[in-house]
């Protein structure tokens, strides 16, 4: 008969509790390219609070078979999803994603080549990055390459620097000093410099991120783009989490206003970058905002993003509470939240 000491028994019970306290969720989906399903792809998940992708991923799937299907078991939470295959790579364009306890289904990871030839043009900079941007092998003009020094911003917002829009060859130059950088490319069809990407917009992430630039070094890269699918719009109700605010944007006469976006902030001044931004309101003024965690938030609606509201712009804050705020529990929904906008003078 084996007798456990009190200390050993306590450690055993503690390990048992820990092993059952974080039930596993799952991410299921498919790795594809322009030709269809892709075999031999490993899908990697990093917790959203990670500071660099230079470390090994916390979770890695087995390699996909001929059907391209993958599955990852991991605790519920927020994660970055990346995937690698033979000369193929992708960074999921909606990163970081929220994985609820009931998991995520039908995640499509569109793979692109990670060994495209970099430009050999004579550079006009002494140190930094020169490169080319393409879509399906064709150069992309007017793409905006943004540089981030790390993952603290989750690779969103204006970043630390931007290159001039790419020329008709898809070419760009970025003068940078020595350091470690992340490069992201965006092309918004509406010409705006800020705001969430919509169906038909283009997105690119350098497979070599984080990229190291040494003193006096010019690094050459080629960044392929993917097109944001229409499916993103259909999944707007739970794309960023299972906490939801819905309602309408109205003018001062009570009529619905189309084409505006609703912004969610965690600061009462609402001057910093919003945490989440809705798709544009429909003809009936309706909007929906999904996000991962409940809390105390502030709501505003406007037709332009970035900077303070300008004269002539439609703008309004939620007026349902004295400080324009809402309180919502994680996993719950607030419905019928109306925001009235007026022209800024």
Number of C-alpha atoms within 10 A of each C-alpha: 3 4 7 10 9 9 9 11 12 12 12 12 12 11 12 11 11 10 10 9 10 12 12 15 17 17 22 15 17 22 28 19 15 10 6 13 17 24 19 16 25 19 28 20 22 21 17 18 13 17 14 14 15 9 9 11 16 12 15 19 16 13 19 20 14 13 13 20 20 23 20 20 16 20 17 19 18 20 21 22 24 22 22 21 20 13 11 18 24 25 22 20 20 15 17 20 21 23 23 19 15 11 18 19 13 11 15 18 23 22 25 25 20 20 16 15 12 16 18 11 10 7 17 10 15 13 20 22 23 24 22 26 28 20 17 13 11 12 18 22 18 19 26 21 27 23 21 22 17 20 17 13 12 15 19 16 16 15 17 11 15 18 17 15 17 20 15 10 15 21 23 23 22 22 15 20 16 14 13 15 20 22 24 22 20 21 23 20 12 9 8 11 15 14 20 16 20 18 15 14 18 22 24 26 23 20 25 16 16 19 17 16 18 15 13 13 16 21 16 17 23 22 27 28 28 20 19 17 14 12 10 14 13 11 11 16 20 16 19 22 21 21 21 23 22 18 18 23 29 21 17 12 9 11 13 20 21 18 16 23 26 29 22 23 20 16 16 14 9 17 12 13 19 20 12 15 21 21 20 20 22 16 10 13 21 24 25 22 26 23 22 19 18 17 11 14 17 21 24 23 28 21 17 19 19 15 9 10 18 12 10 10 15 20 23 22 21 21 16 12 9 7 12 15 20 19 10 16 13 14 15 13 16 16 12 12 18 22 24 22 25 17 15 12 9
